Amino acid sequence: MGDDENRVPGRPGGRARAATGDCDAARALRPETLAAQALGWWEPSTRGLVPAIHPSTTFERAEDGSYPGGRGYTRDENPTYEQAEALLAALEGGEQALLFASGMAAAAAVLDSLDPGAHVVAGSPMYWALRSFLERLAREGRIRLDLVPSGDLGALARTMRRGETRLVWVETPANPTCDVTDLEAAAAIAQSMGAVIAVDSTVATPVHTRPIALGCDLVLHSATKQLNGHSDVLAGALVCARRDELWSRIRRERASRGAVLGPFESWLLLRGMRTLYLRAPAASRGAQRVAEALAAHPAVSQVFYPGLPEHPGHEVAARQMQGGFGCLLSFRVRAGEDAARAVASRTRVIKQATSLGGVESLIEHRASIEGPDSGLPVDLLRVSIGIEAPEDLVADLEQALASGTRSS
């Protein structure tokens, strides 16, 4: 990064103040600086450079019953949330962000804000838990759902229903097959039919893709993953392009259901985001190196990573993503399911565990985790690359492939 178009408007806000004291100066800063300095927050009472944790659940009224501090109850108005929300909104170039207790809670708030029976179009493959949730809502009659192949703009356009489709849900790169969707084109299709487009940008992060700048309406993050980056916080986030009626509904959903983080978790998330622009590029560089090594390995039949020229979404990803292609990749083991399971059990540096986006690398056999309705190849392994030396990760996978394929 470094070009003017990569600069992000800073949004120092909340009740703490920006260290620069000058909002125009903050708007000129690059995202790396905004993240590292947490928008320049400091505490007015102490001038501490590390933002404070505010554990209070309630705030005192004035004699007339008003709230001079601007807050009444922590479920929707804790200052610790607001610091992380302001930073994320700035990094995404959005109008406002909201934190939630998990990525699924954030997604549920969007879906619960739709009118009953609204038509939803979503790409698949996608994050398995969310796909399962969408399908359950459809079975219960709360939404009407159509799934289309991720990245297939023709299928998306054919499936839209003018005046009926209320939401298009896109995940790019998609988990776990790394399908890539052209966000600018998808947004044009959705909005031409009167629908809102929401993008799960968990894998990309604002480091690599900013969907709002490409015309999208909502951005979702499982902030548990790379935004926090240390496998110690469960969190979700939404960012809006504008504060419209749907956003007001989403805010009300969060307040009424109480699906918010605790102050300590919010503080940890903010701390994690301050190193995002170091961690995400490092993980992407490692993922590129691992993907290239796996693509050349005789025991591997296919690698899913948008940084590889042979990936069907590579051209779109190269145009849409900056500074790397993300930390997530998957690959198929040529010898089949048993060999794939054996490989996952034999890595030593890479841990066999569920999640992605942490500083440590993880591997897992997704089809067995998702169950019989998964639809994924049974020989597929998903890998999240951390910030370890790529040479160590490649060597670990090579020894696991040698051992696992021999034993199967």
C-alpha positions in Angstrom: 0.0 0.0 0.0 1.0 3.6 -0.3 -0.9 5.1 -3.2 -3.5 7.8 -2.4 -6.4 5.6 -3.4 -5.5 3.2 -0.6 -5.9 5.9 2.0 -8.9 5.4 4.3 -11.0 8.2 5.8 -10.3 8.2 9.6 -13.3 8.5 11.8 -12.1 9.5 15.3 -15.2 9.5 17.4 -16.9 8.4 20.5 -16.2 10.2 23.8 -12.5 9.7 23.8 -10.5 12.0 21.6 -8.1 11.7 18.7 -4.5 12.1 19.5 -4.0 14.4 16.5 -6.8 16.7 17.6 -7.5 17.2 13.9 -10.0 15.1 12.1 -8.8 16.3 8.7 -5.3 15.2 9.5 -6.5 11.8 10.6 -8.5 11.3 7.4 -5.3 11.7 5.4 -3.6 8.8 7.2 -3.1 5.5 5.6 -4.9 2.4 7.1 -1.7 0.9 8.6 -1.4 4.1 10.7 -5.0 4.3 11.6 -4.9 0.7 12.8 -1.6 0.9 14.7 -2.8 4.0 16.6 -6.4 2.8 17.0 -7.5 6.0 15.3 -5.3 8.0 17.6 -7.4 7.4 20.7 -6.3 8.6 24.1 -8.2 8.9 27.3 -9.0 12.5 28.1 -8.7 12.0 31.9 -5.3 10.4 31.9 -3.9 10.9 28.4 -3.2 7.2 28.4 -2.3 5.9 24.9 -3.9 2.4 25.5 -7.7 2.6 25.3 -9.4 1.9 28.6 -11.8 -1.0 29.4 -15.2 0.3 30.6 -16.8 -2.6 32.6 -19.8 -0.5 33.9 -23.1 -1.9 32.9 -25.1 1.2 33.7 -24.5 5.0 33.7 -25.8 7.7 36.1 -28.6 10.0 35.2 -28.6 13.7 35.8 -31.2 15.3 38.2 -33.6 15.8 35.3 -33.4 12.1 34.3 -31.2 12.7 31.2 -27.9 11.0 30.6 -25.2 13.7 30.5 -22.6 11.1 29.4 -24.8 10.1 26.4 -25.2 6.5 27.5 -27.8 4.7 29.5 -27.1 1.0 29.5 -24.1 -1.1 28.3 -26.1 -3.5 26.1 -25.9 -1.0 23.2 -23.8 1.9 24.4 -20.5 0.8 26.1 -17.6 3.0 25.1 -15.3 0.0 24.8 -17.4 -1.2 21.9 -17.3 2.2 20.2 -13.5 2.4 20.0 -13.3 -0.9 18.0 -16.3 0.0 16.0 -14.9 3.3 14.9 -11.6 1.8 13.9 -13.3 -0.9 11.8 -15.7 1.5 10.1 -12.6 3.6 9.2 -10.7 0.7 7.8 -13.7 -0.5 5.7 -14.5 3.0 4.6 -18.0 2.6 6.0 -20.4 4.9 7.7 -20.7 2.9 11.0 -19.8 -0.5 12.5 -21.5 -2.6 15.1 -19.9 -5.4 17.2 -21.7 -8.6 18.0 -21.1 -11.6 20.2 -20.1 -13.7 17.2 -20.1 -13.7 13.4 -23.2 -15.8 13.5 -24.9 -13.2 15.7 -24.0 -10.5 13.3 -25.4 -12.5 10.3 -28.6 -13.3 12.3 -29.2 -9.6 13.0 -29.2 -8.9 9.2 -31.6 -11.8 8.5 -33.9 -11.0 11.4 -34.1 -7.5 10.1 -35.8 -8.6 6.9 -39.5 -8.8 6.5 -41.0 -12.3 7.0 -40.8 -14.3 3.8 -38.2 -12.1 2.1 -36.4 -13.7 -0.8 -32.6 -14.2 -0.2 -30.0 -15.3 -2.7 -26.7 -16.6 -1.4 -23.6 -18.1 -2.9 -22.5 -21.6 -2.2 -20.1 -23.0 -1.2 -20.0 -20.7 1.8 -19.4 -20.9 5.6 -21.1 -24.1 6.6 -22.8 -22.8 9.8 -24.3 -19.9 8.0 -25.5 -22.0 5.1 -27.2 -24.4 7.5 -28.8 -21.4 9.3 -30.1 -20.0 6.1 -31.6 -23.4 5.1 -33.2 -23.8 8.5 -34.8 -20.3 8.2 -36.1 -21.3 4.7 -37.6 -24.6 6.0 -39.4 -22.6 8.8 -40.8 -20.2 6.2 -39.0 -17.2 7.6 -37.2 -16.5 4.3 -37.3 -17.8 0.8 -33.9 -19.0 -0.2 -32.1 -19.7 -3.4 -28.4 -20.9 -3.4 -26.4 -20.2 -6.5 -22.8 -21.2 -7.3 -20.4 -18.7 -5.7 -19.0 -16.3 -8.2 -21.5 -17.2 -11.0 -22.9 -13.8 -11.9 -25.1 -15.3 -14.6 -26.8 -17.6 -12.1 -27.1 -14.7 -9.7 -28.8 -12.5 -12.3 -31.2 -15.3 -13.3 -32.2 -16.0 -9.8 -33.0 -12.5 -8.7 -36.7 -11.5 -8.5 -37.5 -7.9 -9.0 -39.4 -6.5 -6.1 -39.0 -9.7 -4.1 -35.3 -10.3 -3.6 -34.3 -8.3 -0.5 -30.8 -9.6 0.2 -27.9 -11.0 -1.8 -25.3 -12.7 0.4 -21.8 -13.1 -0.9 -18.7 -14.6 0.6 -15.4 -13.9 -1.1 -13.1 -15.7 -1.0 -15.6 -18.3 0.0 -14.8 -20.8 2.8 -13.4 -23.3 2.2 -13.0 -23.5 -1.6 -11.9 -19.9 -2.1 -14.4 -19.2 -4.8 -14.1 -15.5 -5.8 -17.1 -13.2 -6.6 -16.7 -10.0 -8.6 -18.1 -7.6 -6.0 -18.6 -4.6 -8.2 -20.6 -6.6 -10.8 -22.6 -8.5 -8.1 -23.5 -5.2 -6.4 -24.7 -3.8 -9.7 -26.9 -6.8 -10.3 -28.3 -6.8 -6.7 -29.0 -3.1 -6.6 -30.6 -3.0 -10.1 -33.2 -5.4 -8.7 -33.8 -3.4 -5.5 -31.9 -5.8 -3.2 -29.2 -5.1 -0.6 -25.9 -6.9 -1.0 -24.0 -8.1 2.1 -20.5 -9.4 1.9 -18.8 -11.8 4.3 -15.3 -10.5 4.0 -13.9 -12.5 6.9 -11.1 -14.1 4.8 -10.2 -11.0 2.8 -10.3 -8.5 5.7 -10.1 -4.7 4.9 -6.4 -5.2 4.3 -7.1 -7.1 1.0 -10.6 -6.0 0.0 -13.0 -3.2 0.9 -16.4 -4.2 -0.4 -18.1 -0.8 0.3 -15.6 0.9 -2.1 -16.8 -1.6 -4.7 -20.5 -0.6 -4.2 -21.7 -3.1 -1.6 -24.1 -2.2 1.2 -23.0 -4.3 4.2 -19.8 -6.0 5.2 -19.7 -8.8 7.7 -16.7 -10.2 9.6 -16.3 -13.1 11.9 -14.0 -10.9 14.0 -13.0 -14.1 15.9 -10.8 -14.7 12.9 -8.2 -12.4 11.4 -9.5 -9.1 12.7 -8.7 -10.3 16.3 -6.1 -12.8 15.1 -5.1 -14.5 18.3 -7.7 -17.2 18.8 -8.8 -15.7 22.1 -12.0 -13.7 21.3 -15.4 -14.8 19.9 -16.8 -11.8 18.0 -18.6 -10.6 15.0 -19.0 -7.2 13.2 -21.1 -5.5 10.6 -20.2 -2.3 8.7 -22.7 -0.3 6.7 -22.2 1.9 3.7 -25.0 4.2 4.9 -27.3 4.5 7.9 -30.6 3.6 6.3 -33.7 1.9 7.5 -32.2 -1.6 7.3 -29.3 -0.5 9.4 -31.7 1.0 12.0 -33.4 -2.4 12.2 -30.1 -4.1 12.7 -29.2 -1.8 15.5 -32.6 -2.5 17.1 -32.1 -6.2 16.7 -28.7 -6.0 18.5 -30.1 -3.9 21.3 -33.2 -6.0 21.9 -31.4 -9.4 21.7 -28.3 -8.3 23.6 -25.9 -10.1 21.3 -23.0 -7.9 22.2 -19.4 -8.5 23.4 -18.2 -8.0 26.9 -16.0 -5.0 27.4 -12.9 -7.1 27.9 -13.5 -9.0 24.6 -14.0 -5.7 22.8 -10.8 -4.3 24.2 -8.9 -7.5 23.1 -10.4 -7.2 19.6 -9.3 -3.6 19.3 -5.8 -4.6 20.5 -5.8 -7.4 17.8 -6.8 -5.0 15.0 -3.9 -2.7 15.8 -1.5 -5.3 14.3 -3.8 -6.4 11.5 -1.8 -4.7 8.8 1.3 -6.7 9.8 -0.4 -10.0 10.4 -2.7 -10.3 7.3 0.0 -9.6 4.7 2.4 -12.0 6.5 -0.3 -14.7 6.5 -1.1 -14.1 2.8 2.6 -14.4 1.8 2.8 -17.7 3.7 -0.4 -19.0 2.1 0.9 -18.1 -1.3 4.1 -20.0 -0.7 2.3 -23.0 0.8 -0.2 -23.1 -2.1 2.5 -23.1 -4.7 4.3 -25.9 -2.9 1.2 -28.0 -2.7 0.3 -27.4 -6.3 3.6 -28.9 -7.3 3.3 -31.9 -4.9 2.6 -35.3 -6.5 0.3 -36.4 -3.6 -2.0 -33.4 -4.2 -4.6 -33.4 -6.9 -6.0 -29.9 -6.6 -5.3 -26.7 -4.7 -7.9 -24.0 -4.0 -6.2 -20.6 -3.6 -7.0 -17.4 -5.5 -3.3 -16.5 -5.6 -2.6 -19.3 -8.0 -2.9 -18.3 -11.7 -4.8 -21.6 -12.5 -7.5 -20.7 -9.9 -10.7 -19.8 -11.8 -11.2 -16.7 -9.8 -7.6 -15.5 -10.0 -8.1 -12.7 -12.5 -11.0 -11.2 -10.5 -9.1 -11.7 -7.2 -6.0 -10.0 -8.7 -8.1 -7.0 -9.6 -10.2 -6.9 -6.4 -7.7 -7.8 -3.7 -4.7 -5.8 -2.8 -1.5 -6.9 -1.2 -2.3 -10.6 -1.1 -5.0 -13.3 -1.4 -5.7 -14.1 2.2 -4.7 -16.7 4.7 -7.1 -19.5 3.7 -6.5 -22.4 1.2 -7.7 -25.9 0.7 -6.3 -28.9 -1.2 -7.4 -32.4 -2.2 -5.3 -35.4 -1.4 -4.9 -37.6 -4.4 -5.1 -40.9 -2.5 -8.6 -40.2 -1.1 -10.5 -39.6 2.1 -8.5 -41.9 4.4 -5.3 -40.5 3.3 -6.6 -36.9 3.7 -7.6 -37.7 7.3 -4.3 -39.3 8.0 -2.4 -36.2 6.6 -4.5 -33.9 8.9 -3.5 -36.1 11.9 0.2 -36.1 11.1 1.0 -32.4 10.9 3.2 -31.3 13.8 3.6 -27.5 13.3 0.2 -27.0 11.9 -2.4 -27.9 14.5 -5.6 -29.9 13.7 -8.3 -27.5 14.9 -11.3 -25.6 13.7 -11.0 -21.9 12.9 -8.9 -19.6 10.7 -7.1 -16.3 10.8 -5.0 -16.8 14.0 -1.3 -16.4 14.3 -0.9 -20.2 14.3 -1.6 -22.4 11.3 -4.5 -24.9 11.4 -5.7 -27.8 9.4 -8.9 -29.9 9.3 -10.9 -32.3 7.3 -14.0 -30.3 6.5 -16.4 -32.9 5.1 -16.4 -35.0 8.3 -17.0 -31.9 10.4 -19.8 -30.7 8.3 -21.5 -34.0 8.0 -23.4 -35.9 5.2 -24.9 -32.7 3.7 -21.6 -31.0 3.4 -21.2 -31.3 -0.4 -17.5 -30.9 -0.1 -15.0 -33.4 -1.6 -14.2 -36.0 1.1 -10.5 -35.8 0.2 -10.4 -32.0 0.9 -8.3 -30.4 3.7 -8.7 -26.8 4.7 -5.7 -24.9 6.0 -5.5 -21.6 7.7 -2.0 -20.1 7.4 -0.6 -18.1 10.4 2.5 -16.1 10.7 5.1 -18.8 11.1 8.0 -19.2 8.7 6.5 -20.6 5.4 9.4 -22.9 5.0 8.5 -24.7 8.2 4.8 -25.0 7.1 5.8 -26.4 3.7 8.2 -29.0 5.4 5.4 -29.9 7.8 2.9 -30.6 5.1 5.4 -32.5 3.0 6.2 -34.9 5.9 2.5 -35.3 6.7 1.7 -36.1 3.0 4.5 -38.6 2.9 3.4 -40.3 6.1 -0.3 -40.0 5.6 -0.4 -41.3 2.0 1.8 -44.3 3.0 -0.4 -45.4 5.8 -3.8 -45.1 4.0 
